[in-house]
Amino acid sequence: MLTDIRLLLCGATLFTSAYFDLKSREVDDRVWWLFGAVGLALTSLEALLGYSPNLLMYLASTALSGVVAFTLYYLGFYGGADAKALLVCALLAPIFNRNLTLHPFTPLIILVNSMILASTLSIYFGLNNLIRILKGERVFEGLEHEPIYRKALASVLGFKAGEKVGSFYFLMEKEESGKRRFSFSLLRVDGEFASKGGVWVTPGIPLLAFMAAGFAAAVFFGDLLAYILKAVVALIQLF
């Protein structure tokens, strides 16, 4: 029963923060304080009721998730809200033992699931850019001098914007010696947002939205990486 309550609260945290992330790319710190406090209160309640939670595993999950979350943050892979979300998830639902998983640490399952789901954007960008090229659109106009491998990389990371570009799109090119060049970076947290159209851009991925989707995938399916590895092993065994 308490496990289900923990999962519901974890889901509420992620979907609430995802809403604000999609809307403004900012999440009020009160969200993390509120749900984090609830997580600590639940653990205290379990101990008082003699529910006998596995405190060692709880601590291991919280410590490991905190280290991973803030290491990725300080390396610049995502923003502070994403790191706080993982830590709060560790406080609310530290252990997950349902479905197929590689380990029991809920926040890390959610993180890996979200990364896998976010990577599907590359497939979308690649197919969309290929269709545009086949239609005869000059998507690389002004960048013809770039090597084909850089054009291919750009095609799976973003797209050439139209005359108007929406909010929260990072500029994926720069000017060097009077020439336009693609600019690739995995560390986009402090990147420059595009302010004009007709340039190559990549979206500022709302990772909290993907974390919410990763949480849903964990609840209904489990660890997506475990399924991928299982499929790879099954494929190898065929040969």
Phi, psi and omega per residue, in radians:
M1 nan -0.877 3.142
L2 -1.140 -0.553 3.100
T3 -1.105 -0.740 3.121
D4 -1.141 -0.681 3.109
I5 -1.099 -0.749 3.120
R6 -1.052 -0.778 -3.133
L7 -1.143 -0.688 3.109
L8 -1.094 -0.733 -3.140
L9 -1.199 -0.663 3.100
C10 -1.097 -0.765 3.100
G11 -1.096 -0.722 3.124
A12 -1.083 -0.703 3.115
T13 -1.069 -0.869 -3.057
L14 -1.196 -0.717 -3.121
F15 -1.270 -0.581 3.064
T16 -1.146 -0.843 -3.134
S17 -1.172 -0.564 3.101
A18 -1.116 -0.665 3.115
Y19 -1.040 -0.843 -3.134
F20 -1.194 -0.602 3.133
D21 -1.126 -0.752 3.124
L22 -1.190 -0.610 -3.067
K23 -1.319 -0.801 -3.014
S24 -2.398 -0.038 -3.062
R25 1.100 0.388 3.090
E26 -2.384 2.465 3.110
V27 -2.215 2.224 -3.141
D28 -1.096 2.329 -3.132
D29 -1.049 -0.365 3.140
R30 -1.110 -0.458 3.082
V31 -1.084 -0.795 -3.108
W32 -1.225 -0.714 3.131
W33 -1.097 -0.736 -3.105
L34 -1.121 -0.961 -3.076
F35 -1.256 -0.552 3.074
G36 -1.116 -0.727 3.113
A37 -1.122 -0.663 3.104
V38 -1.108 -0.703 3.111
G39 -1.076 -0.772 3.110
L40 -1.135 -0.674 3.129
A41 -1.132 -0.681 3.127
L42 -1.122 -0.716 3.121
T43 -1.130 -0.718 3.104
S44 -1.116 -0.703 -3.140
L45 -1.139 -0.727 3.112
E46 -1.051 -0.725 -3.140
A47 -1.159 -0.732 -3.135
L48 -1.161 -0.616 -3.130
L49 -1.429 -0.044 -3.121
G50 1.267 0.417 -3.140
Y51 -1.181 -0.249 3.103
S52 0.983 1.054 3.062
P53 -1.190 2.664 3.114
N54 -1.379 1.474 -3.038
L55 -1.070 -0.589 3.134
L56 -1.111 -0.771 3.117
M57 -1.209 -0.621 3.077
Y58 -1.052 -0.823 -3.127
L59 -1.144 -0.696 3.142
A60 -1.106 -0.752 3.137
S61 -1.117 -0.796 -3.122
T62 -1.127 -0.768 -3.118
A63 -1.159 -0.828 -3.121
L64 -1.124 -0.756 -3.139
S65 -1.128 -0.714 3.122
G66 -1.096 -0.761 3.134
V67 -1.108 -0.837 3.140
V68 -1.114 -0.811 -3.076
A69 -1.041 -0.859 -3.054
F70 -1.449 -0.368 3.002
T71 -1.148 -0.797 3.105
L72 -1.123 -0.605 3.113
Y73 -1.156 -0.846 -3.101
Y74 -1.205 -0.404 3.050
L75 -1.389 -0.185 3.067
G76 1.554 0.267 -3.099
F77 -1.323 -0.431 3.074
Y78 -2.754 -3.126 -3.069
G79 -1.539 3.042 -3.106
G80 -1.123 -0.563 -3.139
A81 -1.096 -0.646 3.140
D82 -1.154 -0.712 3.108
A83 -1.145 -0.743 3.130
K84 -1.122 -0.631 3.140
A85 -1.073 -0.756 -3.138
L86 -1.149 -0.700 3.139
L87 -1.147 -0.738 3.118
V88 -1.139 -0.658 3.074
C89 -1.062 -0.633 3.111
A90 -1.162 -0.598 3.121
L91 -1.309 -0.610 -3.089
L92 -1.443 -0.806 -3.072
A93 -2.477 1.295 -3.028
P94 -1.185 -0.535 -3.031
I95 -2.112 2.404 3.125
F96 -2.360 2.089 -3.056
N97 -2.163 0.435 -3.125
R98 -1.843 2.751 3.084
N99 1.031 -2.860 -3.097
L100 -1.523 2.099 3.121
T101 -2.439 2.721 3.089
L102 -1.549 -0.405 -3.120
H103 -2.744 2.946 -3.055
P104 -1.664 0.113 -3.019
F105 -1.505 1.802 -3.037
T106 -0.911 -0.891 -3.078
P107 -1.052 -0.635 -3.130
L108 -1.259 -0.595 3.047
I109 -1.101 -0.776 3.128
I110 -1.087 -0.762 -3.121
L111 -1.077 -0.845 -3.117
V112 -1.145 -0.737 3.092
N113 -1.013 -0.764 -3.111
S114 -1.145 -0.661 3.118
M115 -1.144 -0.719 3.124
I116 -1.123 -0.773 3.134
L117 -1.154 -0.688 3.133
A118 -1.143 -0.560 -3.123
S119 -1.157 -0.337 3.116
T120 -1.159 -0.299 3.063
L121 -1.066 -0.579 3.136
S122 -1.106 -0.653 3.100
I123 -1.131 -0.762 3.130
Y124 -1.080 -0.851 -3.136
F125 -1.055 -0.762 -3.119
G126 -1.056 -0.829 -3.133
L127 -1.157 -0.727 -3.129
N128 -1.113 -0.770 3.127
N129 -1.169 -0.640 3.105
L130 -1.108 -0.752 3.119
I131 -1.084 -0.739 3.129
R132 -1.099 -0.698 3.122
I133 -1.162 -0.753 3.140
L134 -1.128 -0.483 3.093
K135 -1.374 -0.105 3.109
G136 1.656 0.134 3.121
E137 -1.236 2.428 -3.119
R138 -1.590 1.236 -3.059
V139 -1.225 -0.369 -3.127
F140 -1.810 0.332 3.128
E141 -1.051 2.251 -3.088
G142 1.544 -0.159 -3.141
L143 -2.198 0.363 -3.094
E144 -1.044 -0.486 -3.100
H145 -1.294 -0.246 -3.137
E146 -1.198 2.450 3.119
P147 -1.049 2.700 -3.078
I148 -1.087 -0.571 -3.116
Y149 -1.204 -0.537 3.093
R150 -1.310 -0.585 3.059
K151 -1.148 -0.705 3.125
A152 -1.119 -0.733 3.136
L153 -1.127 -0.746 3.114
A154 -1.068 -0.614 -3.077
S155 -1.182 -0.417 3.122
V156 -1.772 -0.081 3.129
L157 -1.826 -0.354 -3.100
G158 -2.958 -2.652 -3.080
F159 -2.800 2.883 3.063
K160 -1.496 2.105 -3.094
A161 -1.274 2.757 3.064
G162 -1.365 -2.757 -3.114
E163 -1.117 -0.561 3.096
K164 -2.039 2.441 3.114
V165 -2.051 2.406 -3.112
G166 -1.258 -3.126 3.121
S167 -1.308 2.731 3.017
F168 1.140 0.639 3.021
Y169 -1.980 2.227 3.141
F170 -1.478 2.477 3.071
L171 -1.209 2.265 -3.089
M172 -1.971 0.441 3.067
E173 -2.620 2.829 3.102
K174 -2.576 2.976 -3.134
E175 -1.875 2.236 3.108
E176 -2.289 2.163 3.127
S177 0.911 0.691 3.093
G178 1.394 0.089 3.135
K179 -2.065 2.515 3.047
R180 -1.349 2.379 3.136
R181 -2.331 2.577 3.010
F182 -1.207 2.508 3.095
S183 -2.174 1.933 -3.108
F184 -1.854 2.405 3.075
S185 -2.731 2.348 3.053
L186 -1.434 -0.292 -3.079
L187 -1.721 1.404 -3.005
R188 -1.720 0.076 -3.046
V189 -1.060 -0.697 -3.117
D190 -1.872 0.411 -3.123
G191 -1.242 3.005 -3.112
E192 -1.606 2.217 3.093
F193 -1.307 2.502 3.116
A194 -1.229 2.398 -3.116
S195 -2.015 -0.028 3.129
K196 -2.519 2.834 -3.133
G197 -1.556 3.127 3.110
G198 1.334 0.241 -3.137
V199 -2.159 2.855 3.109
W200 -1.413 2.315 -3.103
V201 -2.350 2.816 3.020
T202 -2.331 2.447 -3.051
P203 -1.250 2.517 2.961
G204 -1.318 1.711 -2.978
I205 -1.089 2.171 3.069
P206 -1.329 1.446 -2.996
L207 -1.033 -0.532 3.139
L208 -1.104 -0.566 3.072
A209 -1.152 -0.705 3.100
F210 -1.235 -0.530 3.066
M211 -1.148 -0.702 3.097
A212 -1.084 -0.739 3.099
A213 -1.167 -0.648 3.103
G214 -1.142 -0.614 3.071
F215 -1.134 -0.814 3.128
A216 -1.051 -0.715 3.118
A217 -1.103 -0.668 3.123
A218 -1.121 -0.764 -3.106
V219 -1.141 -0.759 -3.043
F220 -1.576 -0.450 -3.086
F221 -2.162 -0.770 -3.095
G222 2.114 -2.523 -3.097
D223 -1.505 1.929 -3.094
L224 -1.087 -0.585 3.108
L225 -1.116 -0.633 3.108
A226 -1.092 -0.705 3.116
Y227 -1.168 -0.684 3.126
I228 -1.118 -0.809 3.130
L229 -1.122 -0.667 3.103
K230 -1.095 -0.721 3.126
A231 -1.169 -0.672 3.127
V232 -1.123 -0.776 3.127
V233 -1.091 -0.758 3.118
A234 -1.091 -0.660 3.130
L235 -1.195 -0.707 3.109
I236 -1.103 -0.668 -3.112
Q237 -1.180 -0.306 3.116
L238 -1.292 -0.355 -3.081
F239 -1.818 nan nan
